[in-house]
C-alpha cells in the first residue's frame, strides 16, 4: 500500500503540477501580452521572435515553472507514505529536465535559462516538500 501511495503521489504531483504550469503559460498573454506579432501558442513563432522578448515577458514562464514544481512537490509530499523528501526532489528533477529541454528548444537568453534552472525547480521542490510535511 505504501508503494502505491508513493507512486500515486509522484504521478499526481507531475500531472497536477504540469497542469498548473500549462494553465499559467496559456493565460500569461492576458496578463503580460507578448511582443507584437508573436503567437504565444506557436513554438515556431516564439523561437523566431525570442529576440523581441523583454524581461517582463519571462516573468510568467518563470512563475509557471516555479509554481508548477512547488505544487507538484507539495501534492507528492502530502500523498506519499514514505520517502517524501526524495520523491519531492524527483518531482523537481522531472520539471528541471522539462525546463532544460524547453530552454534548449526556445533559445531563450542565457540569463533567463540560468535563473530558471537555478531557482524554479529544485528550490521550489524543496519548499513544496517543507510546506507539505
N, C-alpha and C positions, 0 to 999 in steps of 0.2 A: 504494500500500500504506500509506503514511504517513497519508493522509486517512482510509482505512478504520479504521486503528488509533485515530485521534483520535475518529472518530465512535463506534466501539465503546467507547472509554474513557468518553466522555460518557454514552452510553446505559447502560452497566453501572454507572457511578457514580450516575446518577439512580435506576436500578432497585434496586440493592443498598442504597444509602443510604436510599432511601424504604422499602425492606423492613425495614431495621433500625429506622427511625423508627416504622413501623407496629407491629413486634413490641414495642418498648418501651412504646408507648401502650397496646397491647392487654393487656399483663401488668402495667402500672403499678398497677392497682387491687389486685393481690395484695400489692404492696409498701407502698403508701400507699392505704388504702381511701378511696373518695370519700365526701363527706358523706352522711349518712343520707337515703335517698330519691332519690338521684341515680343514674340508669342511665348508666354511662360509655360504653356502646355507642350511645347515642342523642344526636345533636347537639341535638335539641329539649330533652331533659332537662337537658343541660349548660347550654344557653342560658337556660333558665327558672330554673336554680338556681345560676348562676355567683356570685351574691351570697353563697352559703353556703361557697364555697371559701376556704380559708385559704392562707397562704404555702406550707405543706408540700404542698398539692395541685398546686402549679405546678412543683415540682421535677422530677418525672418528665417532663412535657411539655417542659420546657427541655432536659433531658438527651436526650430523643428527638430534638429538633430539632438540638442541637449535635452529638451523636454521629452522627446520620444524615448531616449535612453533612460532618463530618470524614471519615467512612468513604467517602462518595461522592467527595470530592475526592482522597482518598488513592488509591482504586482508579483514578480517572480519570488521575491523575498516573503511576501505575505502568504503565498500558496505553498511554497516548498516546505517539506517536512524536515529536511536535513541539508547540510552543506549550503546554507543560504548565501554566505559571502562568495564562495566560488561560483555559484550559479548566477548571482547578480553580476559578477565580473564577466561571466560568459555572455550575458546579455550585452554588456558594454563592449566586449570584443566583437560580438556579432555586428553590432551597429558601427563599430570602428571600421571593420572590413568593408561594410557598405559605404561608409563615408570616404574611405580611401579610394574605392572604385569610382564613386561619383566625382570626387575631386580630379582624379585622373581623366575621367571621361569628359568633364566640362572644361577643363583647362582654366580653372579659377586662379586668381592671383596667389602667389606663394604665401603671402601674409595671411590670407583667408584660410588656406589649407592648414597652415601651422596652428592658427587659433582654433580652428575646428577640431583638428586631430588632438591637440593638447588639452582642450577644455570641454569639449562637448560629449565625450564618450566615457572614458574610464573614470574621470572625476564625478560625472553625473551618475554613473552606475554605483559608485561608492556612496554618494549622497542618497540615492534611491534605496540602497541596502540599509543605510543608517536610519532613514525615515521609516522603513518597513519593518524593522525588527522590534 
